[in-house]
Amino acid sequence: MSHYAIFLLRRLAQACVIVVGIVCVNFAVVHLAPGDLAEVMAGQGGGGDAGYVALLRERFGLDQPLWVQFQRYAFNLLRLDLGYSFKDNMPVAALIADKLAATAILMIASLGTAFLLGIGLGTLAAVRQNSLSDVVISLLALIGYATPLFWLGLLLILLFTVKLGWLPSSGMRTIGVPGSGLAGVLDVARHAVMPVLTLTVFYMAVFIRLMRASVLNVASLDFVRTAYAKGMSRRQAYTNHVVGNALLPMITMLGVNAGGILGGSVVVETVFGWPGLGRLTFDAIFARDVNLLLGILFCSSLLVVITNLVTDLVSAWIDPRIEVSA
């Protein structure tokens, strides 16, 4: 068996252990949080007497000890059964699958745009270090990183919806517009502009700062000075040696941000009323929908583990200097 295959197997084993730990922590945090799910459901159903609350506890197994509830949850999880949503009265897996596409649109569009712009602007700032371009780009990146997502989203709504009237302020589709065909695609794109722009500003700031630091670090290494000594121009050295080697930390950060985008999408999707996993998480927390919240946390944790694994494998494939050993 090759070293690469052994490395892959070891990382998969580590990922399994991490997922098991995350499942335990998620279950403990959610169930030990204050509040009674049965009382919440009884209040939503219009009745709050003790008999009805006791009936709900018995029906959904909430009267069982916590370790029995965890045992049942873990057994169902092994069968890929995420349980039933009390709030929406449907399977959790179906709910997550229904909202996943909306969040994927934001994730792919914002991270892809931010990654490409971060490479270009970060490299430009590094090449023109201490110049006006470097100062302006670095300042904009700092402002973008420090600006709260909800505040930026509200500013965009105020500008593009209230003042200019160019873009819709919330939702994913316009009522009456066909959901398929070119008209449907353009309608979704119009609704996605401001949420994507909000996320792009933040992640682009992260990528710009990282790319600038990475390019400056690689440009100071011995093999780059050797390239200069051999007569290679600055443009050739950066194109052939510096930029490619500086991309490795960017790929790692891309994987980290892809796995953790749910945290940012909760705020953005709530501000713009975007029907994705972030908005679903927000609603599940306030409705005290334990099964739905556990399902979302499990899927997001799994996404983080998978993206980190893929990032490690891609990094080892791109940079042969990374030793893949047992």
PyMOL commands that set and color helices and strands:
alter all, ss='L'
color gray80, all
select helices_A, chain A and resi 3-32+37-44+50-59+66-78+92-127+132-146+149-163+181-219+222-229+234-259+261-272+277-287+290-318
alter helices_A, ss='H'
color red, helices_A
select strands_A, chain A and resi 84-85+90-91
alter strands_A, ss='S'
color yellow, strands_A
deselect
rebuild
show_as cartoon
